[in-house]
Structures are given as C-alpha cells and as structure tokens.
Amino acid sequence: MLNKVNRLIEALNKDNTGVEAVALWQDGELKLLHRYVPAGPRLIYSHTKSFISTAAGIAIDEGLLTLDTKVCELFPDYASIITDERVNNITLRNFLTMSSGFGGAFLMSANRRKLEGYPDYIAYMLAKELKYDSGERFVYSNADTHLAGCMVQRACKKPLLQYCCEKIFIPLDMGFPAWETAPDGTAFGGSGLYLDITEMLKLGVLYLNKGIYNGKRVVSEKWVEEAGCKQIDTGHEAPWNSGYGYQFWTVGQRENSFRADGAYGQYSIVLPEENAVLAVQSSEQNDVAKFTEMLIEHTILK
C-alpha cells in the first residue's frame, strides 16, 4: 500500500488538484504523512457524520438507544407540532441510513447561513410532511444526521459534544475540537468538525481495528461491522455508488472497504485487506472529480 500511496503523491506533485495532506496508517503505525500546507485543523465537512455514527453506536452499546428507537419516543415535547403522523415512526436507523422520508437535502451549509431552520432545527424538521415512507429511499441530508445526533444527546442526557469528547475524542487522543453548533448550542451532526488529518485518521484506525484503539474497546465490533457495510442503496453514479452504511459510504472497488467522506475530499478510507487507513484532506478549490479518479487509479484499484 505504501508504494501505491507514493505513486499518488508523485501524481499530485505533478498535478495537485487542491489536496492539502495525505496520510497512510498501516500495520499499526503511521507509514506516511505528506503535507502540502502547514499542519492544523481544518473543516472536515460531512466526515463529521461518521463521528455521529460512532456516538450512536456507543450509545447503543450502553443500552441508551436501539436502532429502532423512534424519534417521537425521545422528543414527546415536540408532539404538538407534528403534522404528518408518519413522522412518529422515524427511527434512529432511518436517520443513520439517510432514509427518514423527508426527501430533501435539508440544513446544508449554504442554507444554514441563510437561517434555514432557525432557531430550532428539531422543530423545523419534525413539523414537515414526509415525501416518502421512512426507510423507503436514500436521500442525502444533513438534517438526518443532525437529528440522529440529537437523539444521542437526549438519550445520554448530556451535551452531544461532551458525550463525544468523553467517549471518542479523549479515548482516541484527539483533544477537544472546534465544532459548529446549531442555534440551540447542540453540536451540529451533519458537518462542522475541525480536525487535523492526523486526528481525522484516527476514526478510520478505530474502525480498522474493529472498535479498539490503543488496546481499549471504544465501540463494539458489531457496530463497526454494521456501520461499514451496505445498509441501503444510494442510486449515486459511479465511482461512489456501492451503497451506504450507518453514516459511512462503502467502496465498491475494494471488498469490505468503506469510508468517512466530507465535501471537497476529506476522506478516511478503511481498507481491511491492506490492514490500512488512507486519509486525505483537501481545500475547497479541490477538483474532486479529477482527484477521485487519481485516488482510485493509484490506491484503490488492485
């Protein structure tokens, strides 16, 4: 794998589309760290979603939630605003698989800047009518992930950021991160986490090691297996069209492989066959389509 990543680096040195850093973890150690910009935390966009998945998995392990827990069970105080009775049947599983049924890309970055959903993202979403029955169709949306995070927060009875810090960031030796919040102060589940590539990579290492980090169990092996495998068809175009797990995308070109994925190319790709995690961070100017072709050609294809 190291030779493959070095070939990717060589290609980027000739034609860097906007990549800021590349890192390879393999066989229990950091094999390569190549930076094009100085070290420091950057916005990892939707890569954040995979941290929410992990928090949900830990909460399930602790008996605080199940995949079949309904949003209405945790938010009875919102019952009066629900206009579509089907909303009462949306489960944590539906949110984690982007199949809530709301049928649109809600609370995306540009719209949050325009005050979409302000001041209460939960009320904004639960008051909507469903376009599809829950579980029927994959429709990518920041709102689904944020509501999953809100369910974790309500179930654990402490701020989501605090729960993630205690259960994920501290065990993974990541420190306390900057993280965008919703108007009510809840960490925003769909995006907004700032991490350096060496920190971002650690989530992939945790999943590569089946939920163990530095010899300590963080999340169950069962969760790792389920979160990283196909739970729903996405209908997306190639090359990233092989399915979606619980806030992770599967990698069709490599068996049992999956990735945390943020806009512009914030990747942690778990490659069990290589006993490796390949991480990439990129600028907002990255030509994602071009870089994806390079990434697949040099490192994903056998």
C-alpha positions as CSV (number, residue, x, y, z in Angstrom):
1,M,0.0,0.0,0.0
2,L,2.9,2.4,0.8
3,N,4.1,2.1,-2.8
4,K,0.6,2.8,-4.1
5,V,0.3,6.0,-2.0
6,N,3.8,7.1,-3.0
7,R,2.6,6.9,-6.6
8,L,-0.4,9.0,-5.7
9,I,2.0,11.6,-4.1
10,E,4.1,11.6,-7.3
11,A,0.9,12.2,-9.4
12,L,-0.1,15.0,-7.0
13,N,3.3,16.6,-7.2
14,K,2.8,16.9,-10.9
15,D,-0.8,18.0,-10.8
16,N,-2.2,18.8,-7.4
17,T,-5.9,19.4,-7.7
18,G,-6.1,21.1,-4.3
19,V,-5.1,18.3,-1.9
20,E,-3.7,19.6,1.4
21,A,-2.4,16.4,3.0
22,V,-2.3,12.6,2.6
23,A,-1.7,10.1,5.4
24,L,-1.4,6.3,5.4
25,W,-1.8,4.2,8.5
26,Q,-0.9,0.6,8.0
27,D,0.1,-2.4,10.2
28,G,-0.3,-0.4,13.4
29,E,1.7,2.7,12.6
30,L,1.7,5.9,10.6
31,K,3.6,4.9,7.4
32,L,3.3,8.2,5.5
33,L,2.3,11.8,6.2
34,H,2.7,14.2,3.3
35,R,1.6,17.8,3.6
36,Y,1.1,20.5,1.0
37,V,0.1,23.1,3.6
38,P,1.1,23.6,7.2
39,A,-0.4,21.3,9.9
40,G,-3.5,22.4,11.6
41,P,-7.2,21.6,12.0
42,R,-9.5,22.2,9.0
43,L,-13.2,21.8,8.4
44,I,-13.9,18.2,7.5
45,Y,-17.4,18.8,6.4
46,S,-19.5,15.6,6.2
47,H,-16.7,13.4,7.5
48,T,-18.3,14.7,10.8
49,K,-21.2,12.4,10.1
50,S,-19.1,9.3,10.8
51,F,-18.3,10.6,14.3
52,I,-22.1,10.9,14.9
53,S,-22.5,7.3,13.8
54,T,-19.8,6.3,16.3
55,A,-21.5,8.2,19.1
56,A,-24.8,6.4,18.2
57,G,-23.1,3.1,18.2
58,I,-21.6,3.7,21.6
59,A,-25.0,4.8,23.0
60,I,-26.5,1.6,21.6
61,D,-23.7,-0.4,23.2
62,E,-24.5,1.3,26.5
63,G,-28.2,0.4,26.2
64,L,-29.3,4.1,25.9
65,L,-30.7,3.6,22.4
66,T,-31.5,1.0,19.8
67,L,-31.6,1.3,16.0
68,D,-35.4,1.0,16.3
69,T,-35.8,3.8,18.8
70,K,-38.3,6.3,17.4
71,V,-37.6,10.0,17.4
72,C,-41.0,10.6,19.0
73,E,-40.0,8.5,22.0
74,L,-37.2,10.8,22.9
75,F,-38.9,14.1,21.9
76,P,-42.5,13.9,23.2
77,D,-42.3,17.6,23.9
78,Y,-42.5,18.1,20.1
79,A,-45.6,16.0,19.6
80,S,-47.9,19.0,19.1
81,I,-46.0,20.3,16.1
82,I,-46.1,17.1,14.1
83,T,-48.5,17.3,11.2
84,D,-47.7,14.1,9.4
85,E,-48.3,11.0,11.6
86,R,-45.7,9.1,9.8
87,V,-43.0,11.3,11.4
88,N,-43.7,9.5,14.6
89,N,-42.4,6.3,13.1
90,I,-39.0,7.6,12.0
91,T,-36.3,5.6,13.8
92,L,-32.6,6.1,14.5
93,R,-31.9,3.6,11.8
94,N,-33.7,5.7,9.3
95,F,-31.7,8.8,10.2
96,L,-28.4,6.9,10.1
97,T,-29.2,5.5,6.6
98,M,-30.5,8.8,5.2
99,S,-33.9,7.3,4.8
100,S,-36.0,9.5,7.1
101,G,-38.5,10.1,4.3
102,F,-38.3,13.9,4.4
103,G,-37.0,13.6,0.8
104,G,-34.7,16.6,0.5
105,A,-31.2,17.9,1.4
106,F,-32.0,20.0,4.4
107,L,-29.7,22.1,6.6
108,M,-26.9,22.1,4.1
109,S,-24.2,24.7,4.6
110,A,-25.4,27.5,2.3
111,N,-28.9,27.2,3.6
112,R,-27.9,27.2,7.3
113,R,-26.1,30.5,6.5
114,K,-29.5,31.8,5.3
115,L,-31.1,30.8,8.6
116,E,-32.8,27.7,7.4
117,G,-34.4,26.0,10.4
118,Y,-33.5,28.9,12.8
119,P,-33.9,28.8,15.8
120,D,-34.9,25.1,16.3
121,Y,-33.7,22.5,13.8
122,I,-35.6,19.8,15.5
123,A,-38.9,21.6,15.3
124,Y,-38.2,22.7,11.8
125,M,-37.8,19.1,10.6
126,L,-40.4,17.3,12.7
127,A,-43.1,19.7,11.5
128,K,-42.5,18.7,7.9
129,E,-44.6,16.3,5.9
130,L,-42.8,13.2,4.6
131,K,-42.2,12.8,0.9
132,Y,-41.6,9.0,1.3
133,D,-42.3,6.4,3.9
134,S,-39.4,6.1,6.3
135,G,-36.9,3.5,5.1
136,E,-38.2,3.6,1.6
137,R,-35.5,5.7,-0.1
138,F,-32.0,7.1,0.4
139,V,-31.9,10.9,0.2
140,Y,-28.7,12.6,1.5
141,S,-29.4,15.3,4.1
142,N,-27.5,17.0,6.9
143,A,-30.8,17.1,8.8
144,D,-31.0,13.3,9.1
145,T,-27.5,13.2,10.7
146,H,-28.2,16.1,13.0
147,L,-31.4,14.5,14.3
148,A,-29.5,11.3,14.9
149,G,-27.1,13.3,17.0
150,C,-29.9,15.0,18.8
151,M,-31.3,11.6,19.7
152,V,-28.0,10.6,21.1
153,Q,-27.8,13.8,23.1
154,R,-31.4,13.3,24.5
155,A,-30.7,9.7,25.3
156,C,-27.4,10.2,27.1
157,K,-28.7,13.3,29.0
158,K,-25.6,15.4,28.4
159,P,-24.4,17.7,25.6
160,L,-23.5,15.8,22.4
161,L,-20.1,17.4,22.3
162,Q,-19.4,16.4,25.9
163,Y,-20.5,12.8,25.1
164,C,-18.3,12.6,22.0
165,C,-15.4,14.1,23.9
166,E,-15.7,11.5,26.7
167,K,-16.5,8.6,24.5
168,I,-14.5,9.3,21.3
169,F,-12.1,12.3,21.3
170,I,-10.4,11.5,24.6
171,P,-10.1,7.7,24.0
172,L,-8.6,8.5,20.6
173,D,-6.1,11.0,22.0
174,M,-7.6,13.8,19.8
175,G,-8.1,16.6,22.3
176,F,-11.1,19.0,22.4
177,P,-12.1,20.0,18.9
178,A,-13.8,23.1,17.4
179,W,-17.3,22.1,16.2
180,E,-20.1,24.2,14.7
181,T,-23.3,24.2,16.7
182,A,-26.9,24.5,16.0
183,P,-28.7,27.7,17.2
184,D,-29.6,25.9,20.4
185,G,-26.0,25.0,21.1
186,T,-26.1,21.4,20.1
187,A,-23.1,20.2,18.1
188,F,-24.2,20.1,14.5
189,G,-24.3,16.5,13.4
190,G,-24.1,16.9,9.7
191,S,-20.9,18.8,9.5
192,G,-18.8,21.5,11.2
193,L,-16.0,19.5,12.9
194,Y,-12.4,20.8,12.6
195,L,-9.6,18.3,12.8
196,D,-6.0,17.9,11.5
197,I,-5.5,14.9,9.2
198,T,-3.6,13.0,12.0
199,E,-6.7,13.3,14.2
200,M,-9.3,12.7,11.5
201,L,-7.4,9.5,10.5
202,K,-7.9,8.0,14.0
203,L,-11.6,7.3,13.4
204,G,-10.6,5.1,10.5
205,V,-8.0,3.4,12.7
206,L,-10.7,2.7,15.3
207,Y,-12.8,1.0,12.6
208,L,-9.9,-0.8,11.1
209,N,-9.3,-2.3,14.5
210,K,-12.9,-3.3,14.9
211,G,-13.7,-0.8,17.6
212,I,-10.5,-0.9,19.6
213,Y,-8.0,1.9,19.9
214,N,-4.7,1.6,21.8
215,G,-5.8,-1.7,23.2
216,K,-9.1,-0.3,24.6
217,R,-12.6,-1.0,23.4
218,V,-14.3,2.2,22.3
219,V,-17.3,0.8,20.3
220,S,-18.5,-2.7,19.7
221,E,-17.2,-4.9,16.9
222,K,-20.8,-5.5,15.9
223,W,-21.3,-1.8,15.4
224,V,-18.2,-1.5,13.3
225,E,-19.3,-4.4,11.1
226,E,-22.8,-3.0,10.6
227,A,-21.9,0.7,10.2
228,G,-19.3,0.0,7.5
229,C,-21.3,-2.4,5.3
230,K,-24.1,-1.6,2.9
231,Q,-27.4,-0.9,4.6
232,I,-29.2,0.9,1.8
233,D,-28.8,1.5,-2.0
234,T,-27.9,5.1,-2.8
235,G,-28.5,5.3,-6.6
236,H,-25.5,7.6,-6.9
237,E,-23.3,7.5,-10.0
238,A,-20.0,5.7,-10.2
239,P,-17.5,5.5,-8.7
240,W,-19.1,6.1,-5.3
241,N,-22.3,4.2,-5.9
242,S,-21.9,0.9,-4.0
243,G,-24.1,1.7,-1.1
244,Y,-24.4,3.4,2.3
245,G,-24.0,2.1,5.8
246,Y,-24.6,4.0,9.0
247,Q,-23.1,7.3,8.0
248,F,-20.3,5.6,6.1
249,W,-20.0,5.0,2.3
250,T,-19.0,1.6,1.0
251,V,-16.1,1.4,-1.5
252,G,-17.3,-0.9,-4.3
253,Q,-13.8,-1.3,-5.8
254,R,-12.5,-3.0,-2.7
255,E,-14.3,-5.7,-0.8
256,N,-15.2,-4.9,2.8
257,S,-13.8,-1.4,2.5
258,F,-15.7,1.8,3.4
259,R,-15.0,5.5,4.0
260,A,-15.9,8.5,6.0
261,D,-16.4,11.3,3.4
262,G,-16.5,15.1,3.6
263,A,-17.0,17.7,0.9
264,Y,-14.1,18.6,-1.4
265,G,-12.2,15.4,-0.5
266,Q,-12.0,14.8,3.3
267,Y,-11.6,11.1,3.3
268,S,-10.7,8.3,5.8
269,I,-10.8,5.1,3.7
270,V,-10.7,1.9,5.7
271,L,-9.0,-0.9,3.7
272,P,-9.1,-4.1,5.8
273,E,-7.5,-6.2,3.1
274,E,-4.4,-4.0,3.3
275,N,-4.7,-3.5,7.1
276,A,-4.6,0.2,6.3
277,V,-6.4,3.5,6.5
278,L,-5.8,6.1,3.8
279,A,-6.7,9.7,4.8
280,V,-6.9,12.8,2.7
281,Q,-7.7,16.4,3.4
282,S,-8.3,18.9,0.6
283,S,-9.1,22.6,0.1
284,E,-12.4,24.0,-1.1
285,Q,-10.7,24.5,-4.5
286,N,-10.1,20.8,-5.0
287,D,-11.2,19.3,-8.3
288,V,-12.9,16.4,-6.6
289,A,-13.8,14.5,-9.7
290,K,-10.3,14.7,-11.0
291,F,-8.8,13.8,-7.7
292,T,-11.2,10.9,-7.2
293,E,-10.0,9.4,-10.4
294,M,-6.4,9.7,-9.3
295,L,-7.2,8.3,-5.9
296,I,-8.9,5.2,-7.3
297,E,-6.4,4.6,-10.0
298,H,-3.3,4.8,-7.8
299,T,-4.6,3.4,-4.4
300,I,-8.0,1.7,-4.6
301,L,-7.7,-0.5,-7.7
302,K,-5.7,-3.6,-7.2
